[in-house]
Amino acid sequence: MDKIIESFIEDFKTEFNYEKIDKSKLFEHYVNYVLISKIYPDRSSLDKINVGGTRNPGIDGLAIMTNNHLVTSQEEVDYFIQDADLLDVEFNFIQSKTSESFDMGDIMTFIASVKEFYKDGELLFEDDLLNLRDLKNYIYKNSIKMEKSPSLKLYYATTGKWLGDINLTTIINSGIQDLKSLDLFSDVKFIPVDGDKLKSLYREIKNKITKEIIFEKHTILPKMDKVTESYLGILPVTELVKVTSDDDGELIKTIFYDNVRDFQGFNKVNTGIKTTIERKNANDKFVLLNNGITIVAKTLNKVGSAFKISEFQIVNGCQTSHVLHHMKTSLEPSIFVPLKLIVTTDDDTINDIIRATNSQTEVKNEAFEILKPFHKKLEEFYLTFEKDVNKRLYYERRSRQYFGAKAKSEKIIGLSTQIASYIAMFLNEPQSTQRYFGELLNSYSNRLFLDNHSLFPYYTSGLAINVIEELFRENKLNYTSKKFKYHLLLMFRIQVAGAKVPINISGNKDNEKYCTKIMEALWDRENALKIFKSLELKLESVLAETKVLNRQAYLTRAFTEELLPTISNAKKEGKLIYYNFQKGFGFIKVNNSEDETFVHYTELSKVKINEIVPGLELLFDIFQSPKGAQAKNIEKKDIVKKSI
């Protein structure tokens, strides 16, 4: 293998702490990372696209993109349908080989596996890929919401050099035609990725993006507090396309990460932008009809009208930038777009700019979430544990906030990971973590990131997901359990600190003590592993008995309800104190406590109707639902005694 690629892979292994993974699997992860980072710059997405396995002979990675977002569940697709009322879908398949040549047999296997993915009937793929196949079917069932059929990209990566061999090209073109004949795609592309490309892609990720533009028509704005320099003017649209394009002419999606509004496709507004460009007699008015672009850069090197910007984000103008990039071959340099260029390193100033420049148009509430003061406080709270390497984590409020700093990637907790871990661990909803984070923010808006919340549960849940990920990376937990990692977090919390969570209010000492019990168990890695291993066995036991389809169990509330009662070693005892036959529910008083728990008639199947009276002694498990404690797995106390 090329020595430079080897060094890049070593760097990748260290950054993500993949020390215990074998070389071939490490290479797959490296390739998936460098390719998908161009499409979706979120570190937490890596695990979602790694699908390589012995039963997936030709597919090592799969990223299904819907409306520019990586999706892995039907709920996420539903969210984007409701949000934009249309679907823009792209399937990205990846096959990786460490060999230094493009092998015809491997390429044919790759194409054949992709074709099998789109066929009906039973397949022997790994569970992760089967679930994504189910998702593919669901997407096509909603094809009425698509303006065009999904696009398909096949990336085949090796460490060798792509020379355009005619025999390989013939095989590839034949495979493309076979896939097109399925009549499922608007476009099919096979993209060979050689060693040189793998190196350049990794350099792009690791290095600060720098672009040079010719910005002749500008004026210097007055000096402002916490702003190094700023300019206002008009920029040729061809220069803007230079800013938004990589070396391959593809759109650099990472520079829109801080934009609060995703590209909305060719809706009415964006179609209007496109029409204005197409109407040559209206080109000169484009600068008057467009709201313009706002670029925030960390550094600027200016020589005359040549502006070299580095570490920049387009924080407003995502729609215009996408449309212009789409039309880049038909743009005239005489067409101008308003540009506001601001140079600052102050995060609060950047947040103010993002909020102000996006206030004129309707933007989803969740887009502004990270700008709230709560997240600044949470970031600072994480840093209070910085001195101890075993406790050290970093909460990343802004994209690439810790880029080039001392923070390793596996120590960084992003917004989507924080949301998922907290909802799973402290709101008892691990099955909901597959939903798009924006939907979770909306659904849990009155229970998440509230100003009066204690910060301890957030750090605790971030620590928990970090520790369990570490144990999976080191192969100390079974890989098959990984899709249930959020369930294991919830089980861990209950096992260590008990099912009843103190009220999450800042200053609540009971809440702090509760979280400290969990944190101490997690900081002791040997103890944490022992607990997680025991919970893993309980998980496997419930999976063996459940009627829920195993590969989809992690997505269902029903499985969560089956799982949680198994954490307690002994059933609770109590007496029925109230029951309403008409409404089908009642309450049980738990012995030796002041607690009462709800009971639904469906849980009393083992008790005869004429025996359901106040004072009836019962044995049961308690499940903490969003509406409160509920009794599950109920049995009459005397029945149990007779069976002993």
C-alpha positions as CSV (number, residue, x, y, z in Angstrom):
1,M,0.0,0.0,0.0
2,D,1.1,3.6,-0.7
3,K,3.1,4.9,2.2
4,I,1.2,8.2,2.3
5,I,-2.2,6.4,2.3
6,E,-0.8,4.2,5.1
7,S,0.1,7.3,7.1
8,F,-3.3,8.9,6.5
9,I,-5.0,5.7,7.6
10,E,-2.9,5.7,10.8
11,D,-3.9,9.3,11.4
12,F,-7.6,8.3,10.9
13,K,-7.2,5.3,13.2
14,T,-5.7,7.5,16.0
15,E,-8.3,10.2,15.6
16,F,-11.3,7.8,15.8
17,N,-9.6,5.4,18.2
18,Y,-9.9,2.4,15.9
19,E,-6.9,0.7,17.5
20,K,-8.4,-2.7,17.8
21,I,-9.9,-3.0,14.3
22,D,-8.3,-5.2,11.6
23,K,-6.6,-3.6,8.6
24,S,-9.2,-4.5,5.9
25,K,-12.1,-3.2,8.0
26,L,-10.1,-0.1,9.0
27,F,-9.5,0.6,5.3
28,E,-13.3,0.3,4.6
29,H,-14.1,2.8,7.4
30,Y,-11.4,5.1,6.0
31,V,-12.8,5.1,2.5
32,N,-16.4,5.5,3.7
33,Y,-15.3,8.4,5.8
34,V,-13.5,10.3,3.1
35,L,-16.2,9.7,0.5
36,I,-19.3,10.5,2.6
37,S,-17.7,13.5,4.3
38,K,-18.0,15.2,1.0
39,I,-21.7,14.5,1.0
40,Y,-22.6,14.8,4.7
41,P,-20.0,16.3,7.0
42,D,-21.2,14.8,10.3
43,R,-18.8,12.6,12.2
44,S,-21.6,10.6,13.8
45,S,-22.7,9.4,10.4
46,L,-19.8,7.1,9.9
47,D,-21.3,4.2,11.9
48,K,-24.6,4.5,9.9
49,I,-22.9,3.9,6.6
50,N,-20.5,1.1,7.5
51,V,-22.4,-2.0,6.2
52,G,-19.6,-4.3,5.2
53,G,-20.0,-7.9,6.3
54,T,-19.5,-11.5,5.2
55,R,-23.0,-11.6,3.7
56,N,-22.6,-8.3,1.8
57,P,-19.8,-9.5,-0.6
58,G,-19.9,-6.4,-2.8
59,I,-21.0,-3.6,-0.6
60,D,-19.0,-2.0,2.2
61,G,-20.8,1.3,2.6
62,L,-24.2,2.7,1.8
63,A,-25.4,6.3,2.3
64,I,-29.1,7.0,1.4
65,M,-29.5,10.8,1.1
66,T,-32.9,12.4,1.3
67,N,-33.1,16.2,0.8
68,N,-29.3,16.4,1.5
69,H,-29.5,14.5,4.7
70,L,-28.4,11.0,5.6
71,V,-31.4,8.9,6.5
72,T,-31.6,5.4,8.1
73,S,-35.3,5.2,9.1
74,Q,-38.8,5.6,7.7
75,E,-39.5,8.3,10.3
76,E,-36.7,10.5,8.9
77,V,-38.1,10.1,5.4
78,D,-41.6,11.1,6.7
79,Y,-40.1,14.2,8.4
80,F,-38.6,15.4,5.1
81,I,-41.9,14.7,3.2
82,Q,-43.8,16.8,5.8
83,D,-41.2,19.5,5.9
84,A,-40.6,20.1,2.1
85,D,-43.5,18.1,0.6
86,L,-41.0,16.6,-1.8
87,L,-38.2,14.1,-1.8
88,D,-34.8,14.4,-3.5
89,V,-33.1,11.0,-3.1
90,E,-29.6,9.8,-3.8
91,F,-28.2,6.3,-3.2
92,N,-24.4,6.1,-2.6
93,F,-22.9,2.6,-2.6
94,I,-19.2,2.0,-1.8
95,Q,-16.9,-0.9,-2.3
96,S,-13.3,-0.8,-1.0
97,K,-10.3,-2.9,-1.8
98,T,-6.8,-2.6,-0.4
99,S,-5.3,-4.1,-3.6
100,E,-3.3,-1.8,-5.9
101,S,-5.4,-2.6,-9.0
102,F,-8.9,-2.3,-10.2
103,D,-10.0,-6.0,-10.4
104,M,-12.6,-6.9,-13.0
105,G,-14.1,-9.7,-10.9
106,D,-14.5,-7.5,-7.8
107,I,-16.1,-4.7,-9.9
108,M,-18.6,-7.2,-11.4
109,T,-19.4,-8.5,-7.9
110,F,-20.0,-4.9,-6.7
111,I,-22.4,-4.1,-9.5
112,A,-24.2,-7.5,-9.1
113,S,-24.6,-6.8,-5.4
114,V,-26.2,-3.4,-6.1
115,K,-28.6,-5.0,-8.6
116,E,-29.6,-7.6,-6.0
117,F,-30.3,-4.8,-3.5
118,Y,-33.0,-3.5,-5.8
119,K,-34.6,-6.9,-6.5
120,D,-37.6,-8.3,-4.7
121,G,-37.5,-11.4,-2.6
122,E,-35.4,-12.8,0.2
123,L,-31.8,-11.9,0.4
124,L,-29.0,-13.1,2.7
125,F,-27.6,-9.6,3.3
126,E,-26.5,-8.6,6.8
127,D,-29.2,-7.0,9.0
128,D,-28.0,-3.5,8.5
129,L,-28.2,-3.7,4.8
130,L,-31.6,-5.5,4.9
131,N,-32.9,-2.6,7.0
132,L,-31.7,-0.1,4.4
133,R,-33.3,-2.3,1.7
134,D,-36.6,-2.0,3.6
135,L,-36.0,1.8,3.7
136,K,-35.3,1.8,0.0
137,N,-38.7,0.1,-0.6
138,Y,-40.4,2.7,1.6
139,I,-38.8,5.6,-0.3
140,Y,-40.0,4.2,-3.6
141,K,-43.5,3.8,-2.2
142,N,-43.4,7.6,-1.7
143,S,-42.2,8.2,-5.2
144,I,-45.2,10.5,-5.9
145,K,-43.4,13.0,-3.7
146,M,-40.4,13.0,-6.1
147,E,-39.9,15.4,-8.9
148,K,-37.4,13.0,-10.4
149,S,-36.4,9.4,-9.7
150,P,-33.5,8.8,-7.2
151,S,-29.9,9.1,-8.5
152,L,-27.5,6.2,-8.0
153,K,-23.7,6.5,-7.5
154,L,-21.3,3.5,-7.2
155,Y,-17.9,4.3,-5.7
156,Y,-15.2,1.6,-6.2
157,A,-12.0,2.4,-4.3
158,T,-8.6,0.9,-4.4
159,T,-5.1,2.1,-3.5
160,G,-4.0,1.7,-7.1
161,K,-4.2,4.1,-10.0
162,W,-7.2,4.4,-12.4
163,L,-6.0,4.3,-16.0
164,G,-9.3,4.0,-17.7
165,D,-8.6,0.4,-18.9
166,I,-10.9,-0.3,-21.9
167,N,-11.9,-3.8,-20.6
168,L,-12.9,-2.4,-17.2
169,T,-14.7,0.5,-18.8
170,T,-16.7,-1.9,-21.0
171,I,-17.7,-4.0,-18.0
172,I,-18.7,-0.8,-16.0
173,N,-20.7,0.6,-18.9
174,S,-22.5,-2.7,-19.3
175,G,-23.3,-2.7,-15.6
176,I,-24.6,0.9,-15.7
177,Q,-26.9,0.0,-18.6
178,D,-28.2,-3.0,-16.6
179,L,-29.0,-0.7,-13.7
180,K,-30.6,1.9,-15.9
181,S,-32.8,-0.8,-17.4
182,L,-34.4,-1.3,-13.9
183,D,-36.1,2.1,-14.7
184,L,-35.6,3.2,-11.0
185,F,-33.1,6.0,-11.4
186,S,-32.8,9.4,-13.0
187,D,-29.0,9.0,-13.3
188,V,-26.5,6.2,-12.7
189,K,-22.8,6.9,-12.2
190,F,-19.8,4.6,-11.5
191,I,-17.0,6.5,-9.9
192,P,-13.5,4.9,-9.7
193,V,-11.6,6.2,-6.7
194,D,-7.9,5.5,-6.8
195,G,-5.0,6.1,-4.4
196,D,-4.4,9.6,-5.5
197,K,-8.0,10.5,-5.0
198,L,-8.1,8.9,-1.5
199,K,-5.2,11.1,-0.5
200,S,-6.6,14.3,-1.9
201,L,-10.0,13.7,-0.3
202,Y,-8.4,13.1,3.1
203,R,-6.2,16.3,2.7
204,E,-9.4,18.2,2.0
205,I,-11.0,17.0,5.2
206,K,-7.9,17.7,7.4
207,N,-6.9,21.0,5.9
208,K,-8.7,24.3,6.1
209,I,-10.6,25.0,3.0
210,T,-9.1,28.0,1.2
211,K,-10.5,29.7,-1.9
212,E,-9.5,32.8,-3.9
213,I,-12.0,35.1,-5.6
214,I,-11.7,38.2,-7.6
215,F,-13.9,40.7,-5.7
216,E,-13.4,44.0,-7.6
217,K,-16.7,45.7,-6.9
218,H,-16.6,46.1,-3.1
219,T,-16.5,48.7,-0.4
220,I,-14.8,48.4,3.0
221,L,-17.3,48.6,5.9
222,P,-16.5,50.6,9.0
223,K,-14.5,49.0,11.9
224,M,-16.7,46.9,14.2
225,D,-16.2,45.3,17.6
226,K,-15.0,41.7,17.3
227,V,-14.9,41.9,13.5
228,T,-11.5,41.8,12.0
229,E,-12.7,43.3,8.7
230,S,-15.8,43.3,6.5
231,Y,-16.8,44.1,2.9
232,L,-20.0,44.7,1.0
233,G,-20.3,44.5,-2.8
234,I,-21.3,42.5,-5.8
235,L,-19.5,39.4,-7.1
236,P,-19.7,37.7,-10.5
237,V,-21.7,34.4,-10.1
238,T,-18.8,32.6,-11.8
239,E,-16.6,33.6,-8.9
240,L,-19.2,32.3,-6.4
241,V,-19.2,29.0,-8.2
242,K,-15.4,28.8,-7.7
243,V,-16.0,29.2,-4.0
244,T,-18.6,26.4,-3.8
245,S,-16.8,23.9,-6.0
246,D,-14.1,21.4,-5.2
247,D,-11.3,20.2,-7.6
248,D,-13.8,17.8,-9.3
249,G,-16.3,20.5,-9.9
250,E,-18.6,19.0,-7.2
251,L,-20.5,21.2,-4.7
252,I,-18.6,21.5,-1.3
253,K,-21.4,20.7,1.0
254,T,-19.3,21.3,4.2
255,I,-19.3,25.1,3.6
256,F,-23.1,25.2,4.2
257,Y,-22.9,23.3,7.5
258,D,-23.6,26.5,9.5
259,N,-26.4,27.6,7.2
260,V,-29.7,27.3,9.1
261,R,-31.7,26.4,6.0
262,D,-31.0,23.3,3.9
263,F,-31.3,23.4,0.1
264,Q,-35.0,23.1,-0.5
265,G,-34.8,21.7,-4.1
266,F,-36.4,23.4,-7.0
267,N,-39.4,24.8,-5.2
268,K,-41.2,27.9,-6.4
269,V,-38.5,30.3,-5.1
270,N,-35.5,28.4,-6.4
271,T,-37.2,27.8,-9.7
272,G,-37.6,31.5,-9.9
273,I,-33.8,32.0,-9.4
274,K,-33.2,29.4,-12.2
275,T,-35.7,31.2,-14.5
276,T,-34.0,34.5,-14.0
277,I,-30.7,33.1,-15.1
278,E,-32.2,31.3,-18.1
279,R,-33.9,34.5,-19.3
280,K,-30.9,36.3,-20.8
281,N,-32.7,39.6,-21.0
282,A,-33.1,39.5,-17.2
283,N,-29.5,38.6,-16.3
284,D,-28.6,42.2,-15.6
285,K,-31.4,42.4,-13.0
286,F,-30.3,39.3,-11.1
287,V,-28.3,41.4,-8.7
288,L,-31.4,43.4,-7.8
289,L,-33.7,40.4,-7.5
290,N,-31.5,38.3,-5.2
291,N,-31.1,38.8,-1.5
292,G,-27.4,37.8,-1.8
293,I,-24.8,35.7,-0.1
294,T,-23.2,36.1,3.3
295,I,-19.8,34.5,3.9
296,V,-18.1,34.4,7.3
297,A,-14.4,33.6,7.2
298,K,-11.9,33.1,10.0
299,T,-8.9,34.5,8.0
300,L,-8.5,36.6,4.9
301,N,-5.5,37.5,2.8
302,K,-6.2,40.4,0.4
303,V,-4.0,41.5,-2.5
304,G,-5.8,44.1,-4.5
305,S,-9.1,42.6,-5.7
306,A,-7.9,39.1,-5.1
307,F,-9.4,37.8,-1.8
308,K,-8.1,34.5,-0.4
309,I,-10.5,33.3,2.3
310,S,-9.9,30.4,4.7
311,E,-12.0,28.5,7.2
312,F,-15.2,30.0,5.8
313,Q,-18.9,29.2,5.8
314,I,-21.8,30.4,3.6
315,V,-24.2,31.2,6.4
316,N,-26.9,32.8,4.2
317,G,-27.5,32.1,0.5
318,C,-27.6,28.3,0.5
319,Q,-30.5,28.3,-2.0
320,T,-28.8,30.7,-4.4
321,S,-25.5,28.9,-4.2
322,H,-27.0,25.5,-5.0
323,V,-29.0,26.8,-7.9
324,L,-26.0,28.6,-9.4
325,H,-23.8,25.6,-9.0
326,H,-26.5,23.5,-10.7
327,M,-26.4,26.0,-13.6
328,K,-22.7,26.6,-13.6
329,T,-22.2,25.6,-17.3
330,S,-24.6,28.3,-18.5
331,L,-23.5,31.2,-16.3
332,E,-22.2,34.5,-17.7
333,P,-19.5,36.4,-15.8
334,S,-21.6,39.5,-16.4
335,I,-24.2,38.2,-13.9
336,F,-23.6,39.5,-10.4
337,V,-24.8,38.5,-6.9
338,P,-24.7,40.7,-3.8
339,L,-22.0,39.6,-1.4
340,K,-21.4,40.4,2.3
341,L,-17.9,39.1,3.4
342,I,-17.2,39.2,7.1
343,V,-14.0,38.1,8.8
344,T,-14.3,37.2,12.5
345,T,-13.3,34.4,14.9
346,D,-15.8,35.3,17.6
347,D,-18.5,32.6,17.9
348,D,-21.1,34.9,19.4
349,T,-20.7,37.4,16.6
350,I,-21.0,34.6,14.1
351,N,-24.2,33.4,15.8
352,D,-25.6,36.9,15.6
353,I,-24.8,37.1,11.9
354,I,-26.5,33.8,11.2
355,R,-29.6,34.7,13.2
356,A,-29.9,38.1,11.6
357,T,-29.2,37.2,8.0
358,N,-31.7,34.4,8.1
359,S,-34.6,36.2,9.8
360,Q,-36.1,37.5,6.6
361,T,-37.3,34.0,5.4
362,E,-39.2,31.2,7.1
363,V,-36.7,28.9,8.7
364,K,-37.4,25.8,10.8
365,N,-37.1,26.5,14.5
366,E,-34.7,23.7,15.1
367,A,-32.2,25.4,12.8
368,F,-31.5,28.1,15.4
369,E,-31.2,25.6,18.3
370,I,-27.5,25.6,18.5
371,L,-27.4,29.4,18.8
372,K,-29.2,29.4,22.1
373,P,-27.2,30.4,25.3
374,F,-27.9,26.9,26.8
375,H,-25.5,25.3,24.4
376,K,-22.7,27.7,25.3
377,K,-23.2,26.8,29.0
378,L,-23.2,23.1,28.1
379,E,-20.0,23.5,26.2
380,E,-18.3,25.1,29.2
381,F,-19.7,22.5,31.5
382,Y,-18.1,19.7,29.5
383,L,-14.8,21.5,29.7
384,T,-14.9,21.4,33.5
385,F,-13.9,17.7,33.2
386,E,-11.0,18.5,30.9
387,K,-8.1,17.8,33.3
388,D,-8.9,14.1,33.7
389,V,-8.3,12.2,30.4
390,N,-10.8,9.5,31.5
391,K,-13.5,12.2,32.0
392,R,-12.6,14.5,29.1
393,L,-15.2,15.2,26.4
394,Y,-15.9,18.2,24.2
395,Y,-19.3,19.4,23.3
396,E,-19.2,20.8,19.7
397,R,-21.7,23.6,19.2
398,R,-20.4,24.7,15.8
399,S,-19.1,22.6,12.8
400,R,-15.4,21.8,13.0
401,Q,-15.2,23.8,16.2
402,Y,-12.4,21.7,17.5
403,F,-10.7,21.2,14.1
404,G,-6.9,21.2,14.5
405,A,-7.2,21.4,18.3
406,K,-6.2,18.8,20.9
407,A,-9.6,17.1,20.8
408,K,-9.7,13.7,19.1
409,S,-12.8,13.0,17.1
410,E,-13.9,10.1,19.4
411,K,-14.0,12.6,22.3
412,I,-16.3,15.1,20.5
413,I,-20.0,15.1,21.2
414,G,-22.0,16.9,18.5
415,L,-25.6,18.2,18.7
416,S,-27.3,15.2,17.1
417,T,-25.4,12.7,19.3
418,Q,-26.2,14.8,22.5
419,I,-29.9,14.8,21.6
420,A,-30.0,11.0,20.9
421,S,-28.1,10.0,24.0
422,Y,-30.2,12.3,26.3
423,I,-33.5,11.2,24.9
424,A,-32.5,7.5,25.1
425,M,-31.0,7.6,28.5
426,F,-33.1,10.1,30.5
427,L,-36.4,10.2,28.6
428,N,-36.7,6.4,28.1
429,E,-37.0,6.6,24.3
430,P,-34.0,4.7,22.7
431,Q,-36.2,3.6,19.8
432,S,-36.7,7.2,18.8
433,T,-33.0,8.0,18.3
434,Q,-33.2,6.9,14.6
435,R,-35.4,9.9,13.8
436,Y,-34.0,13.1,12.3
437,F,-32.6,15.3,15.0
438,G,-34.8,18.3,13.9
439,E,-37.9,16.2,14.4
440,L,-36.6,15.1,17.9
441,L,-36.0,18.8,18.8
442,N,-39.6,19.6,17.9
443,S,-41.2,16.6,19.5
444,Y,-39.3,17.0,22.8
445,S,-39.1,20.8,22.8
446,N,-40.6,21.0,26.3
447,R,-38.3,18.4,27.7
448,L,-34.9,19.1,26.1
449,F,-32.3,22.0,26.4
450,L,-34.5,24.0,28.8
451,D,-32.9,27.0,30.4
452,N,-33.6,25.7,34.0
453,H,-32.2,22.2,33.2
454,S,-29.3,20.8,35.1
455,L,-26.3,20.2,32.9
456,F,-25.3,16.9,34.6
457,P,-27.7,14.6,32.7
458,Y,-26.5,16.0,29.4
459,Y,-22.8,15.4,30.2
460,T,-23.7,12.0,31.7
461,S,-25.5,10.8,28.6
462,G,-22.7,12.2,26.4
463,L,-20.2,10.3,28.5
464,A,-22.3,7.1,28.3
465,I,-22.5,7.1,24.5
466,N,-18.7,7.9,24.4
467,V,-17.8,5.0,26.7
468,I,-20.0,2.4,24.9
469,E,-18.7,3.5,21.5
470,E,-15.2,3.0,22.9
471,L,-16.1,-0.5,24.1
472,F,-17.5,-1.4,20.7
473,R,-14.4,-0.1,18.9
474,E,-12.2,-2.2,21.2
475,N,-14.4,-5.3,20.4
476,K,-15.2,-5.7,24.1
477,L,-18.9,-5.8,23.3
478,N,-20.5,-7.8,20.5
479,Y,-20.8,-6.0,17.2
480,T,-24.4,-7.4,16.8
481,S,-25.5,-5.4,19.8
482,K,-24.3,-2.1,18.4
483,K,-27.6,-1.1,16.9
484,F,-29.0,-1.4,20.4
485,K,-26.4,0.9,22.0
486,Y,-29.0,3.5,23.0
487,H,-31.1,0.8,24.6
488,L,-28.0,-0.3,26.6
489,L,-27.5,3.3,27.8
490,L,-31.0,3.3,29.2
491,M,-30.5,-0.1,30.8
492,F,-27.2,1.1,32.3
493,R,-28.8,4.1,33.9
494,I,-31.6,2.0,35.5
495,Q,-29.2,-0.7,36.6
496,V,-26.8,1.7,38.3
497,A,-29.0,4.4,39.7
498,G,-32.6,3.1,39.6
499,A,-35.6,3.7,37.3
500,K,-36.9,6.8,38.9
501,V,-35.1,10.0,37.7
502,P,-35.1,13.1,39.9
503,I,-36.6,16.2,38.4
504,N,-34.1,17.8,36.0
505,I,-33.8,21.3,37.5
506,S,-30.5,23.2,37.9
507,G,-29.5,23.1,41.5
508,N,-31.4,19.9,42.4
509,K,-28.9,18.0,44.5
510,D,-30.8,14.7,44.1
511,N,-30.4,15.0,40.3
512,E,-26.7,15.6,40.7
513,K,-26.3,12.6,43.0
514,Y,-28.2,10.4,40.7
515,C,-26.0,11.4,37.7
516,T,-22.8,11.1,39.8
517,K,-23.6,7.4,40.5
518,I,-23.8,6.8,36.7
519,M,-20.7,8.9,35.9
520,E,-18.6,7.1,38.5
521,A,-19.7,3.8,37.1
522,L,-18.7,5.0,33.6
523,W,-15.4,6.5,34.6
524,D,-14.4,3.1,35.9
525,R,-14.0,1.4,32.5
526,E,-13.6,-2.1,33.9
527,N,-16.7,-1.7,36.0
528,A,-18.6,-0.2,33.1
529,L,-17.6,-3.1,30.8
530,K,-18.8,-5.6,33.4
531,I,-22.2,-3.9,33.7
532,F,-22.6,-3.5,29.9
533,K,-21.7,-7.2,29.4
534,S,-24.4,-8.3,31.8
535,L,-26.9,-6.0,30.2
536,E,-25.9,-7.4,26.8
537,L,-26.8,-10.9,28.0
538,K,-30.2,-9.6,29.1
539,L,-30.7,-7.9,25.7
540,E,-29.8,-11.2,23.9
541,S,-32.2,-13.1,26.1
542,V,-35.1,-10.8,25.3
543,L,-34.3,-10.8,21.6
544,A,-34.5,-14.6,21.6
545,E,-38.0,-14.5,23.0
546,T,-39.5,-11.4,21.4
547,K,-42.1,-11.7,18.6
548,V,-40.7,-8.4,17.1
549,L,-38.6,-8.9,14.0
550,N,-35.0,-9.0,15.5
551,R,-33.3,-6.8,12.9
552,Q,-36.0,-4.1,13.4
553,A,-36.5,-4.5,17.2
554,Y,-34.3,-1.4,18.0
555,L,-36.8,0.7,16.1
556,T,-39.9,-0.3,18.0
557,R,-41.4,0.9,21.3
558,A,-42.8,-2.6,21.9
559,F,-39.4,-4.0,22.2
560,T,-38.3,-1.3,24.6
561,E,-41.2,-2.1,26.8
562,E,-40.2,-5.8,26.7
563,L,-36.6,-5.0,27.5
564,L,-36.8,-2.7,30.4
565,P,-38.5,-4.9,33.0
566,T,-35.7,-7.4,32.6
567,I,-33.2,-5.0,34.2
568,S,-34.7,-5.4,37.7
569,N,-33.6,-8.6,39.4
570,A,-36.8,-9.0,41.3
571,K,-40.4,-8.1,40.7
572,K,-42.1,-5.4,42.7
573,E,-45.0,-6.2,45.0
574,G,-48.1,-4.2,45.6
575,K,-51.9,-4.0,45.9
576,L,-54.5,-2.9,43.4
577,I,-56.1,0.2,44.9
578,Y,-58.3,1.3,42.0
579,Y,-59.7,-0.1,38.8
580,N,-62.2,1.3,36.3
581,F,-63.6,-1.5,34.1
582,Q,-65.3,0.9,31.7
583,K,-62.0,2.7,30.9
584,G,-59.8,-0.3,31.3
585,F,-57.2,1.0,33.7
586,G,-56.3,1.3,37.4
587,F,-53.5,2.0,39.9
588,I,-51.3,-0.3,42.0
589,K,-49.8,0.9,45.3
590,V,-46.2,-0.4,45.5
591,N,-45.4,-2.1,48.8
592,N,-43.0,-0.3,51.2
593,S,-43.2,3.0,49.3
594,E,-45.5,5.9,48.6
595,D,-45.3,5.2,44.8
596,E,-48.4,4.3,42.7
597,T,-48.1,2.9,39.2
598,F,-50.6,2.8,36.3
599,V,-51.9,-0.5,35.1
600,H,-53.7,-1.1,31.7
601,Y,-56.2,-3.9,31.3
602,T,-53.9,-5.5,28.6
603,E,-51.3,-6.3,31.4
604,L,-53.9,-8.2,33.5
605,S,-54.3,-11.1,31.1
606,K,-53.2,-13.6,33.8
607,V,-55.8,-12.5,36.3
608,K,-59.4,-13.5,36.1
609,I,-61.9,-10.7,35.7
610,N,-63.8,-11.5,38.9
611,E,-60.5,-11.3,40.9
612,I,-59.7,-7.7,39.7
613,V,-60.8,-5.9,42.9
614,P,-59.1,-3.4,45.3
615,G,-56.7,-5.2,47.6
616,L,-55.6,-7.8,45.1
617,E,-51.9,-8.6,45.7
618,L,-49.8,-8.6,42.6
619,L,-46.2,-9.1,41.4
620,F,-45.1,-6.9,38.5
621,D,-42.3,-5.0,36.8
622,I,-42.3,-1.3,36.5
623,F,-41.6,0.5,33.2
624,Q,-41.1,4.2,33.1
625,S,-43.0,5.6,30.1
626,P,-43.2,9.2,29.0
627,K,-46.5,9.4,30.9
628,G,-45.2,8.0,34.1
629,A,-44.7,4.6,35.8
630,Q,-46.6,1.6,34.3
631,A,-46.9,-1.9,35.6
632,K,-45.9,-4.7,33.2
633,N,-45.7,-8.5,33.3
634,I,-48.3,-8.7,36.1
635,E,-49.0,-11.9,38.0
636,K,-51.1,-12.8,41.1
637,K,-48.9,-13.2,44.1
638,D,-50.5,-16.5,45.1
639,I,-50.1,-18.0,41.6
640,V,-46.4,-17.4,41.8
641,K,-46.2,-19.0,45.3
642,K,-48.0,-22.1,44.1
643,S,-45.5,-22.5,41.2
644,I,-42.5,-22.3,43.5
